[in-house]
């Protein structure tokens, strides 16, 4: 029983540490070119992320003169 409580506390502390340092961890992981390419390709396979990125980079212009 004690071991289970200690494991849960350690896991909670780990999650808290990772949340507090999430940007440092992300920069450290993405410094590796292979990992960065894998993560980008993984995100680009998902329609949700891909569409959001495309619409952010290339917004549709609302021009009433073009028919």
mmJSON file of the N, C-alpha and C atoms, coordinates in Angstrom:
{"data_MODEL":{"atom_site":{
"group_PDB":["ATOM","ATOM","ATOM","ATOM","ATOM","ATOM","ATOM","ATOM","ATOM","ATOM","ATOM","ATOM","ATOM","ATOM","ATOM","ATOM","ATOM","ATOM","ATOM","ATOM","ATOM","ATOM","ATOM","ATOM","ATOM","ATOM","ATOM","ATOM","ATOM","ATOM","ATOM","ATOM","ATOM","ATOM","ATOM","ATOM","ATOM","ATOM","ATOM","ATOM","ATOM","ATOM","ATOM","ATOM","ATOM","ATOM","ATOM","ATOM","ATOM","ATOM","ATOM","ATOM","ATOM","ATOM","ATOM","ATOM","ATOM","ATOM","ATOM","ATOM","ATOM","ATOM","ATOM","ATOM","ATOM","ATOM","ATOM","ATOM","ATOM","ATOM","ATOM","ATOM","ATOM","ATOM","ATOM","ATOM","ATOM","ATOM","ATOM","ATOM","ATOM","ATOM","ATOM","ATOM","ATOM","ATOM","ATOM","ATOM","ATOM","ATOM","ATOM","ATOM","ATOM","ATOM","ATOM","ATOM","ATOM","ATOM","ATOM","ATOM","ATOM","ATOM","ATOM","ATOM","ATOM","ATOM","ATOM","ATOM","ATOM","ATOM","ATOM","ATOM","ATOM","ATOM","ATOM","ATOM","ATOM","ATOM","ATOM","ATOM","ATOM","ATOM","ATOM","ATOM","ATOM","ATOM","ATOM","ATOM","ATOM","ATOM","ATOM","ATOM","ATOM","ATOM","ATOM","ATOM","ATOM","ATOM","ATOM","ATOM","ATOM","ATOM","ATOM","ATOM","ATOM","ATOM","ATOM","ATOM","ATOM","ATOM","ATOM","ATOM","ATOM","ATOM","ATOM","ATOM","ATOM","ATOM","ATOM","ATOM","ATOM","ATOM","ATOM","ATOM","ATOM","ATOM","ATOM","ATOM","ATOM","ATOM","ATOM","ATOM","ATOM","ATOM","ATOM","ATOM","ATOM","ATOM","ATOM","ATOM","ATOM","ATOM","ATOM","ATOM","ATOM","ATOM","ATOM","ATOM","ATOM","ATOM","ATOM","ATOM","ATOM","ATOM","ATOM","ATOM","ATOM","ATOM","ATOM","ATOM","ATOM"],
"id":[1,2,3,4,5,6,7,8,9,10,11,12,13,14,15,16,17,18,19,20,21,22,23,24,25,26,27,28,29,30,31,32,33,34,35,36,37,38,39,40,41,42,43,44,45,46,47,48,49,50,51,52,53,54,55,56,57,58,59,60,61,62,63,64,65,66,67,68,69,70,71,72,73,74,75,76,77,78,79,80,81,82,83,84,85,86,87,88,89,90,91,92,93,94,95,96,97,98,99,100,101,102,103,104,105,106,107,108,109,110,111,112,113,114,115,116,117,118,119,120,121,122,123,124,125,126,127,128,129,130,131,132,133,134,135,136,137,138,139,140,141,142,143,144,145,146,147,148,149,150,151,152,153,154,155,156,157,158,159,160,161,162,163,164,165,166,167,168,169,170,171,172,173,174,175,176,177,178,179,180,181,182,183,184,185,186,187,188,189,190,191,192,193,194,195,196,197,198,199,200,201],
"type_symbol":["N","C","C","N","C","C","N","C","C","N","C","C","N","C","C","N","C","C","N","C","C","N","C","C","N","C","C","N","C","C","N","C","C","N","C","C","N","C","C","N","C","C","N","C","C","N","C","C","N","C","C","N","C","C","N","C","C","N","C","C","N","C","C","N","C","C","N","C","C","N","C","C","N","C","C","N","C","C","N","C","C","N","C","C","N","C","C","N","C","C","N","C","C","N","C","C","N","C","C","N","C","C","N","C","C","N","C","C","N","C","C","N","C","C","N","C","C","N","C","C","N","C","C","N","C","C","N","C","C","N","C","C","N","C","C","N","C","C","N","C","C","N","C","C","N","C","C","N","C","C","N","C","C","N","C","C","N","C","C","N","C","C","N","C","C","N","C","C","N","C","C","N","C","C","N","C","C","N","C","C","N","C","C","N","C","C","N","C","C","N","C","C","N","C","C","N","C","C","N","C","C"],
"label_atom_id":["N","CA","C","N","CA","C","N","CA","C","N","CA","C","N","CA","C","N","CA","C","N","CA","C","N","CA","C","N","CA","C","N","CA","C","N","CA","C","N","CA","C","N","CA","C","N","CA","C","N","CA","C","N","CA","C","N","CA","C","N","CA","C","N","CA","C","N","CA","C","N","CA","C","N","CA","C","N","CA","C","N","CA","C","N","CA","C","N","CA","C","N","CA","C","N","CA","C","N","CA","C","N","CA","C","N","CA","C","N","CA","C","N","CA","C","N","CA","C","N","CA","C","N","CA","C","N","CA","C","N","CA","C","N","CA","C","N","CA","C","N","CA","C","N","CA","C","N","CA","C","N","CA","C","N","CA","C","N","CA","C","N","CA","C","N","CA","C","N","CA","C","N","CA","C","N","CA","C","N","CA","C","N","CA","C","N","CA","C","N","CA","C","N","CA","C","N","CA","C","N","CA","C","N","CA","C","N","CA","C","N","CA","C","N","CA","C","N","CA","C","N","CA","C","N","CA","C","N","CA","C","N","CA","C"],
"label_alt_id":[null,null,null,null,null,null,null,null,null,null,null,null,null,null,null,null,null,null,null,null,null,null,null,null,null,null,null,null,null,null,null,null,null,null,null,null,null,null,null,null,null,null,null,null,null,null,null,null,null,null,null,null,null,null,null,null,null,null,null,null,null,null,null,null,null,null,null,null,null,null,null,null,null,null,null,null,null,null,null,null,null,null,null,null,null,null,null,null,null,null,null,null,null,null,null,null,null,null,null,null,null,null,null,null,null,null,null,null,null,null,null,null,null,null,null,null,null,null,null,null,null,null,null,null,null,null,null,null,null,null,null,null,null,null,null,null,null,null,null,null,null,null,null,null,null,null,null,null,null,null,null,null,null,null,null,null,null,null,null,null,null,null,null,null,null,null,null,null,null,null,null,null,null,null,null,null,null,null,null,null,null,null,null,null,null,null,null,null,null,null,null,null,null,null,null,null,null,null,null,null,null],
"label_comp_id":["UNK","UNK","UNK","UNK","UNK","UNK","UNK","UNK","UNK","UNK","UNK","UNK","UNK","UNK","UNK","UNK","UNK","UNK","UNK","UNK","UNK","UNK","UNK","UNK","UNK","UNK","UNK","UNK","UNK","UNK","UNK","UNK","UNK","UNK","UNK","UNK","UNK","UNK","UNK","UNK","UNK","UNK","UNK","UNK","UNK","UNK","UNK","UNK","UNK","UNK","UNK","UNK","UNK","UNK","UNK","UNK","UNK","UNK","UNK","UNK","UNK","UNK","UNK","UNK","UNK","UNK","UNK","UNK","UNK","UNK","UNK","UNK","UNK","UNK","UNK","UNK","UNK","UNK","UNK","UNK","UNK","UNK","UNK","UNK","UNK","UNK","UNK","UNK","UNK","UNK","UNK","UNK","UNK","UNK","UNK","UNK","UNK","UNK","UNK","UNK","UNK","UNK","UNK","UNK","UNK","UNK","UNK","UNK","UNK","UNK","UNK","UNK","UNK","UNK","UNK","UNK","UNK","UNK","UNK","UNK","UNK","UNK","UNK","UNK","UNK","UNK","UNK","UNK","UNK","UNK","UNK","UNK","UNK","UNK","UNK","UNK","UNK","UNK","UNK","UNK","UNK","UNK","UNK","UNK","UNK","UNK","UNK","UNK","UNK","UNK","UNK","UNK","UNK","UNK","UNK","UNK","UNK","UNK","UNK","UNK","UNK","UNK","UNK","UNK","UNK","UNK","UNK","UNK","UNK","UNK","UNK","UNK","UNK","UNK","UNK","UNK","UNK","UNK","UNK","UNK","UNK","UNK","UNK","UNK","UNK","UNK","UNK","UNK","UNK","UNK","UNK","UNK","UNK","UNK","UNK","UNK","UNK","UNK","UNK","UNK","UNK"],
"label_asym_id":["A","A","A","A","A","A","A","A","A","A","A","A","A","A","A","A","A","A","A","A","A","A","A","A","A","A","A","A","A","A","A","A","A","A","A","A","A","A","A","A","A","A","A","A","A","A","A","A","A","A","A","A","A","A","A","A","A","A","A","A","A","A","A","A","A","A","A","A","A","A","A","A","A","A","A","A","A","A","A","A","A","A","A","A","A","A","A","A","A","A","A","A","A","A","A","A","A","A","A","A","A","A","A","A","A","A","A","A","A","A","A","A","A","A","A","A","A","A","A","A","A","A","A","A","A","A","A","A","A","A","A","A","A","A","A","A","A","A","A","A","A","A","A","A","A","A","A","A","A","A","A","A","A","A","A","A","A","A","A","A","A","A","A","A","A","A","A","A","A","A","A","A","A","A","A","A","A","A","A","A","A","A","A","A","A","A","A","A","A","A","A","A","A","A","A","A","A","A","A","A","A"],
"label_entity_id":["1","1","1","1","1","1","1","1","1","1","1","1","1","1","1","1","1","1","1","1","1","1","1","1","1","1","1","1","1","1","1","1","1","1","1","1","1","1","1","1","1","1","1","1","1","1","1","1","1","1","1","1","1","1","1","1","1","1","1","1","1","1","1","1","1","1","1","1","1","1","1","1","1","1","1","1","1","1","1","1","1","1","1","1","1","1","1","1","1","1","1","1","1","1","1","1","1","1","1","1","1","1","1","1","1","1","1","1","1","1","1","1","1","1","1","1","1","1","1","1","1","1","1","1","1","1","1","1","1","1","1","1","1","1","1","1","1","1","1","1","1","1","1","1","1","1","1","1","1","1","1","1","1","1","1","1","1","1","1","1","1","1","1","1","1","1","1","1","1","1","1","1","1","1","1","1","1","1","1","1","1","1","1","1","1","1","1","1","1","1","1","1","1","1","1","1","1","1","1","1","1"],
"label_seq_id":[1,1,1,2,2,2,3,3,3,4,4,4,5,5,5,6,6,6,7,7,7,8,8,8,9,9,9,10,10,10,11,11,11,12,12,12,13,13,13,14,14,14,15,15,15,16,16,16,17,17,17,18,18,18,19,19,19,20,20,20,21,21,21,22,22,22,23,23,23,24,24,24,25,25,25,26,26,26,27,27,27,28,28,28,29,29,29,30,30,30,31,31,31,32,32,32,33,33,33,34,34,34,35,35,35,36,36,36,37,37,37,38,38,38,39,39,39,40,40,40,41,41,41,42,42,42,43,43,43,44,44,44,45,45,45,46,46,46,47,47,47,48,48,48,49,49,49,50,50,50,51,51,51,52,52,52,53,53,53,54,54,54,55,55,55,56,56,56,57,57,57,58,58,58,59,59,59,60,60,60,61,61,61,62,62,62,63,63,63,64,64,64,65,65,65,66,66,66,67,67,67],
"pdbx_PDB_ins_code":[null,null,null,null,null,null,null,null,null,null,null,null,null,null,null,null,null,null,null,null,null,null,null,null,null,null,null,null,null,null,null,null,null,null,null,null,null,null,null,null,null,null,null,null,null,null,null,null,null,null,null,null,null,null,null,null,null,null,null,null,null,null,null,null,null,null,null,null,null,null,null,null,null,null,null,null,null,null,null,null,null,null,null,null,null,null,null,null,null,null,null,null,null,null,null,null,null,null,null,null,null,null,null,null,null,null,null,null,null,null,null,null,null,null,null,null,null,null,null,null,null,null,null,null,null,null,null,null,null,null,null,null,null,null,null,null,null,null,null,null,null,null,null,null,null,null,null,null,null,null,null,null,null,null,null,null,null,null,null,null,null,null,null,null,null,null,null,null,null,null,null,null,null,null,null,null,null,null,null,null,null,null,null,null,null,null,null,null,null,null,null,null,null,null,null,null,null,null,null,null,null],
"Cartn_x":[0.819,0.0,0.864,1.939,2.83,3.511,3.885,4.589,3.674,2.405,1.453,1.282,1.22,1.082,2.344,3.491,4.754,4.861,4.453,4.488,3.567,2.377,1.443,1.992,2.617,3.215,4.369,5.199,6.314,5.801,4.752,4.173,3.577,2.899,2.325,3.437,4.51,5.635,6.277,6.411,6.979,6.112,4.801,3.902,3.987,4.056,4.175,5.48,6.577,7.878,7.855,7.256,7.195,6.325,5.238,4.372,5.084,5.783,6.478,7.606,8.234,9.367,9.037,7.784,7.368,8.069,8.321,8.967,10.455,11.103,12.509,12.629,11.708,11.733,11.473,10.51,10.197,11.393,12.048,13.218,14.35,14.538,15.6,15.334,14.105,13.762,13.845,13.355,13.3,14.628,15.659,16.982,17.515,17.126,17.552,16.774,17.483,16.843,15.947,16.37,15.585,14.264,14.327,13.115,12.203,12.774,11.989,11.254,11.947,11.308,10.186,10.422,9.395,8.159,8.36,7.235,6.456,7.15,6.473,5.691,6.275,5.555,4.351,4.491,3.381,2.227,2.548,1.502,0.876,1.658,1.119,0.222,0.301,-0.598,-1.987,-2.068,-3.345,-4.082,-5.301,-6.034,-6.291,-6.517,-6.789,-5.626,-4.423,-3.244,-2.844,-2.932,-2.551,-3.449,-4.758,-5.685,-5.495,-5.286,-5.067,-3.796,-2.742,-1.495,-1.66,-2.308,-2.491,-3.34,-4.422,-5.277,-4.593,-3.684,-2.946,-1.895,-1.211,-0.162,-0.72,-1.813,-2.391,-3.866,-4.159,-5.574,-6.286,-7.549,-8.343,-8.671,-8.456,-8.752,-10.199,-10.899,-12.283,-12.306,-12.31,-12.327,-13.589,-14.458,-15.742,-15.59,-14.464,-14.266,-13.962,-13.484,-13.122,-14.36,-14.691,-15.865,-15.467],
"Cartn_y":[-1.194,0.0,1.259,1.24,2.393,2.631,1.543,1.662,2.294,1.922,2.485,3.987,4.415,5.84,6.598,6.015,6.656,6.78,5.74,5.802,6.898,7.01,8.051,9.437,9.613,10.904,11.238,10.248,10.477,10.813,10.134,10.408,11.816,12.213,13.563,14.616,14.374,15.306,15.391,14.248,14.225,15.025,14.825,15.593,17.087,17.454,18.856,19.451,18.721,19.179,19.34,18.37,18.443,19.613,19.878,21.002,22.33,22.445,23.699,23.982,22.947,23.097,22.606,22.701,22.119,22.733,24.023,24.651,24.307,24.219,23.792,22.35,21.496,20.102,19.985,20.756,20.713,21.185,22.259,22.751,21.738,21.095,20.092,18.904,18.44,17.283,17.64,18.832,19.203,19.71,19.753,20.106,19.031,17.81,16.696,16.739,16.805,16.965,15.782,14.589,13.4,13.404,13.725,13.777,14.89,16.039,17.172,16.808,16.149,15.738,14.739,13.817,12.827,13.497,14.433,15.117,15.95,16.663,17.477,16.585,15.503,14.613,13.975,13.667,13.1,14.095,15.36,16.379,16.683,16.642,16.95,15.829,14.646,13.559,13.748,14.514,14.742,15.9,15.684,16.764,17.973,17.748,18.856,19.837,19.348,20.213,20.768,19.929,20.37,21.51,21.363,22.405,23.689,23.564,24.759,25.487,24.749,25.357,26.023,25.335,25.884,27.152,27.14,28.324,29.468,29.162,30.217,30.837,30.006,30.507,31.187,30.649,31.173,31.487,32.591,32.905,33.297,32.969,33.344,34.836,35.528,36.957,37.153,37.963,38.263,39.524,39.335,40.467,40.374,41.366,41.323,41.663,42.199,42.558,41.349,40.283,39.079,38.211,37.844,36.998,35.688],
"Cartn_z":[0.0,0.0,0.0,0.808,0.854,-0.492,-1.133,-2.409,-3.448,-3.442,-4.396,-4.185,-2.944,-2.629,-3.033,-2.764,-3.135,-4.648,-5.382,-6.845,-7.376,-6.803,-7.246,-6.948,-5.797,-5.462,-6.404,-6.695,-7.618,-9.016,-9.459,-10.77,-10.817,-9.756,-9.685,-9.706,-8.973,-8.968,-10.348,-11.023,-12.37,-13.342,-13.278,-14.139,-13.842,-12.582,-12.193,-12.725,-12.59,-13.083,-14.599,-15.292,-16.752,-17.205,-16.497,-16.855,-16.631,-15.523,-15.218,-16.211,-16.722,-17.638,-19.039,-19.457,-20.734,-21.933,-21.922,-23.074,-23.133,-21.99,-21.976,-22.458,-22.008,-22.442,-23.94,-24.436,-25.861,-26.692,-26.28,-27.016,-26.983,-25.846,-25.726,-26.642,-26.668,-27.506,-28.981,-29.351,-30.765,-31.318,-30.516,-31.028,-31.958,-31.721,-32.561,-33.878,-35.005,-36.314,-36.665,-36.342,-36.657,-35.897,-34.622,-33.805,-34.306,-34.654,-35.143,-36.442,-37.368,-38.62,-38.364,-37.448,-37.111,-36.516,-35.602,-34.95,-35.969,-36.83,-37.843,-38.804,-39.248,-40.165,-39.472,-38.197,-37.435,-37.336,-37.053,-36.949,-38.3,-39.359,-40.679,-41.207,-40.657,-41.037,-40.43,-39.375,-38.708,-39.386,-39.863,-40.544,-39.641,-38.374,-37.459,-37.413,-37.176,-37.088,-38.451,-39.479,-40.815,-41.302,-41.139,-41.583,-40.791,-39.502,-38.686,-39.123,-39.418,-39.86,-41.224,-42.144,-43.49,-43.443,-42.679,-42.6,-41.858,-40.974,-40.283,-41.211,-41.956,-42.844,-44.092,-44.623,-45.86,-45.651,-44.976,-44.739,-46.037,-46.099,-47.268,-47.166,-48.265,-48.292,-48.717,-47.997,-48.324,-49.18,-50.48,-51.397,-52.237,-52.12,-52.82,-54.297,-54.73,-56.137,-57.007,-56.432,-57.198,-57.343,-58.571,-58.803,-59.405],
"occupancy":[1.0,1.0,1.0,1.0,1.0,1.0,1.0,1.0,1.0,1.0,1.0,1.0,1.0,1.0,1.0,1.0,1.0,1.0,1.0,1.0,1.0,1.0,1.0,1.0,1.0,1.0,1.0,1.0,1.0,1.0,1.0,1.0,1.0,1.0,1.0,1.0,1.0,1.0,1.0,1.0,1.0,1.0,1.0,1.0,1.0,1.0,1.0,1.0,1.0,1.0,1.0,1.0,1.0,1.0,1.0,1.0,1.0,1.0,1.0,1.0,1.0,1.0,1.0,1.0,1.0,1.0,1.0,1.0,1.0,1.0,1.0,1.0,1.0,1.0,1.0,1.0,1.0,1.0,1.0,1.0,1.0,1.0,1.0,1.0,1.0,1.0,1.0,1.0,1.0,1.0,1.0,1.0,1.0,1.0,1.0,1.0,1.0,1.0,1.0,1.0,1.0,1.0,1.0,1.0,1.0,1.0,1.0,1.0,1.0,1.0,1.0,1.0,1.0,1.0,1.0,1.0,1.0,1.0,1.0,1.0,1.0,1.0,1.0,1.0,1.0,1.0,1.0,1.0,1.0,1.0,1.0,1.0,1.0,1.0,1.0,1.0,1.0,1.0,1.0,1.0,1.0,1.0,1.0,1.0,1.0,1.0,1.0,1.0,1.0,1.0,1.0,1.0,1.0,1.0,1.0,1.0,1.0,1.0,1.0,1.0,1.0,1.0,1.0,1.0,1.0,1.0,1.0,1.0,1.0,1.0,1.0,1.0,1.0,1.0,1.0,1.0,1.0,1.0,1.0,1.0,1.0,1.0,1.0,1.0,1.0,1.0,1.0,1.0,1.0,1.0,1.0,1.0,1.0,1.0,1.0,1.0,1.0,1.0,1.0,1.0,1.0],
"B_iso_or_equiv":[0.0,0.0,0.0,0.0,0.0,0.0,0.0,0.0,0.0,0.0,0.0,0.0,0.0,0.0,0.0,0.0,0.0,0.0,0.0,0.0,0.0,0.0,0.0,0.0,0.0,0.0,0.0,0.0,0.0,0.0,0.0,0.0,0.0,0.0,0.0,0.0,0.0,0.0,0.0,0.0,0.0,0.0,0.0,0.0,0.0,0.0,0.0,0.0,0.0,0.0,0.0,0.0,0.0,0.0,0.0,0.0,0.0,0.0,0.0,0.0,0.0,0.0,0.0,0.0,0.0,0.0,0.0,0.0,0.0,0.0,0.0,0.0,0.0,0.0,0.0,0.0,0.0,0.0,0.0,0.0,0.0,0.0,0.0,0.0,0.0,0.0,0.0,0.0,0.0,0.0,0.0,0.0,0.0,0.0,0.0,0.0,0.0,0.0,0.0,0.0,0.0,0.0,0.0,0.0,0.0,0.0,0.0,0.0,0.0,0.0,0.0,0.0,0.0,0.0,0.0,0.0,0.0,0.0,0.0,0.0,0.0,0.0,0.0,0.0,0.0,0.0,0.0,0.0,0.0,0.0,0.0,0.0,0.0,0.0,0.0,0.0,0.0,0.0,0.0,0.0,0.0,0.0,0.0,0.0,0.0,0.0,0.0,0.0,0.0,0.0,0.0,0.0,0.0,0.0,0.0,0.0,0.0,0.0,0.0,0.0,0.0,0.0,0.0,0.0,0.0,0.0,0.0,0.0,0.0,0.0,0.0,0.0,0.0,0.0,0.0,0.0,0.0,0.0,0.0,0.0,0.0,0.0,0.0,0.0,0.0,0.0,0.0,0.0,0.0,0.0,0.0,0.0,0.0,0.0,0.0,0.0,0.0,0.0,0.0,0.0,0.0],
"pdbx_formal_charge":[null,null,null,null,null,null,null,null,null,null,null,null,null,null,null,null,null,null,null,null,null,null,null,null,null,null,null,null,null,null,null,null,null,null,null,null,null,null,null,null,null,null,null,null,null,null,null,null,null,null,null,null,null,null,null,null,null,null,null,null,null,null,null,null,null,null,null,null,null,null,null,null,null,null,null,null,null,null,null,null,null,null,null,null,null,null,null,null,null,null,null,null,null,null,null,null,null,null,null,null,null,null,null,null,null,null,null,null,null,null,null,null,null,null,null,null,null,null,null,null,null,null,null,null,null,null,null,null,null,null,null,null,null,null,null,null,null,null,null,null,null,null,null,null,null,null,null,null,null,null,null,null,null,null,null,null,null,null,null,null,null,null,null,null,null,null,null,null,null,null,null,null,null,null,null,null,null,null,null,null,null,null,null,null,null,null,null,null,null,null,null,null,null,null,null,null,null,null,null,null,null],
"auth_seq_id":[1,1,1,2,2,2,3,3,3,4,4,4,5,5,5,6,6,6,7,7,7,8,8,8,9,9,9,10,10,10,11,11,11,12,12,12,13,13,13,14,14,14,15,15,15,16,16,16,17,17,17,18,18,18,19,19,19,20,20,20,21,21,21,22,22,22,23,23,23,24,24,24,25,25,25,26,26,26,27,27,27,28,28,28,29,29,29,30,30,30,31,31,31,32,32,32,33,33,33,34,34,34,35,35,35,36,36,36,37,37,37,38,38,38,39,39,39,40,40,40,41,41,41,42,42,42,43,43,43,44,44,44,45,45,45,46,46,46,47,47,47,48,48,48,49,49,49,50,50,50,51,51,51,52,52,52,53,53,53,54,54,54,55,55,55,56,56,56,57,57,57,58,58,58,59,59,59,60,60,60,61,61,61,62,62,62,63,63,63,64,64,64,65,65,65,66,66,66,67,67,67],
"auth_comp_id":["UNK","UNK","UNK","UNK","UNK","UNK","UNK","UNK","UNK","UNK","UNK","UNK","UNK","UNK","UNK","UNK","UNK","UNK","UNK","UNK","UNK","UNK","UNK","UNK","UNK","UNK","UNK","UNK","UNK","UNK","UNK","UNK","UNK","UNK","UNK","UNK","UNK","UNK","UNK","UNK","UNK","UNK","UNK","UNK","UNK","UNK","UNK","UNK","UNK","UNK","UNK","UNK","UNK","UNK","UNK","UNK","UNK","UNK","UNK","UNK","UNK","UNK","UNK","UNK","UNK","UNK","UNK","UNK","UNK","UNK","UNK","UNK","UNK","UNK","UNK","UNK","UNK","UNK","UNK","UNK","UNK","UNK","UNK","UNK","UNK","UNK","UNK","UNK","UNK","UNK","UNK","UNK","UNK","UNK","UNK","UNK","UNK","UNK","UNK","UNK","UNK","UNK","UNK","UNK","UNK","UNK","UNK","UNK","UNK","UNK","UNK","UNK","UNK","UNK","UNK","UNK","UNK","UNK","UNK","UNK","UNK","UNK","UNK","UNK","UNK","UNK","UNK","UNK","UNK","UNK","UNK","UNK","UNK","UNK","UNK","UNK","UNK","UNK","UNK","UNK","UNK","UNK","UNK","UNK","UNK","UNK","UNK","UNK","UNK","UNK","UNK","UNK","UNK","UNK","UNK","UNK","UNK","UNK","UNK","UNK","UNK","UNK","UNK","UNK","UNK","UNK","UNK","UNK","UNK","UNK","UNK","UNK","UNK","UNK","UNK","UNK","UNK","UNK","UNK","UNK","UNK","UNK","UNK","UNK","UNK","UNK","UNK","UNK","UNK","UNK","UNK","UNK","UNK","UNK","UNK","UNK","UNK","UNK","UNK","UNK","UNK"],
"auth_asym_id":["A","A","A","A","A","A","A","A","A","A","A","A","A","A","A","A","A","A","A","A","A","A","A","A","A","A","A","A","A","A","A","A","A","A","A","A","A","A","A","A","A","A","A","A","A","A","A","A","A","A","A","A","A","A","A","A","A","A","A","A","A","A","A","A","A","A","A","A","A","A","A","A","A","A","A","A","A","A","A","A","A","A","A","A","A","A","A","A","A","A","A","A","A","A","A","A","A","A","A","A","A","A","A","A","A","A","A","A","A","A","A","A","A","A","A","A","A","A","A","A","A","A","A","A","A","A","A","A","A","A","A","A","A","A","A","A","A","A","A","A","A","A","A","A","A","A","A","A","A","A","A","A","A","A","A","A","A","A","A","A","A","A","A","A","A","A","A","A","A","A","A","A","A","A","A","A","A","A","A","A","A","A","A","A","A","A","A","A","A","A","A","A","A","A","A","A","A","A","A","A","A"],
"auth_atom_id":["N","CA","C","N","CA","C","N","CA","C","N","CA","C","N","CA","C","N","CA","C","N","CA","C","N","CA","C","N","CA","C","N","CA","C","N","CA","C","N","CA","C","N","CA","C","N","CA","C","N","CA","C","N","CA","C","N","CA","C","N","CA","C","N","CA","C","N","CA","C","N","CA","C","N","CA","C","N","CA","C","N","CA","C","N","CA","C","N","CA","C","N","CA","C","N","CA","C","N","CA","C","N","CA","C","N","CA","C","N","CA","C","N","CA","C","N","CA","C","N","CA","C","N","CA","C","N","CA","C","N","CA","C","N","CA","C","N","CA","C","N","CA","C","N","CA","C","N","CA","C","N","CA","C","N","CA","C","N","CA","C","N","CA","C","N","CA","C","N","CA","C","N","CA","C","N","CA","C","N","CA","C","N","CA","C","N","CA","C","N","CA","C","N","CA","C","N","CA","C","N","CA","C","N","CA","C","N","CA","C","N","CA","C","N","CA","C","N","CA","C","N","CA","C","N","CA","C","N","CA","C","N","CA","C"],
"pdbx_PDB_model_num":[1,1,1,1,1,1,1,1,1,1,1,1,1,1,1,1,1,1,1,1,1,1,1,1,1,1,1,1,1,1,1,1,1,1,1,1,1,1,1,1,1,1,1,1,1,1,1,1,1,1,1,1,1,1,1,1,1,1,1,1,1,1,1,1,1,1,1,1,1,1,1,1,1,1,1,1,1,1,1,1,1,1,1,1,1,1,1,1,1,1,1,1,1,1,1,1,1,1,1,1,1,1,1,1,1,1,1,1,1,1,1,1,1,1,1,1,1,1,1,1,1,1,1,1,1,1,1,1,1,1,1,1,1,1,1,1,1,1,1,1,1,1,1,1,1,1,1,1,1,1,1,1,1,1,1,1,1,1,1,1,1,1,1,1,1,1,1,1,1,1,1,1,1,1,1,1,1,1,1,1,1,1,1,1,1,1,1,1,1,1,1,1,1,1,1,1,1,1,1,1,1]
}}}
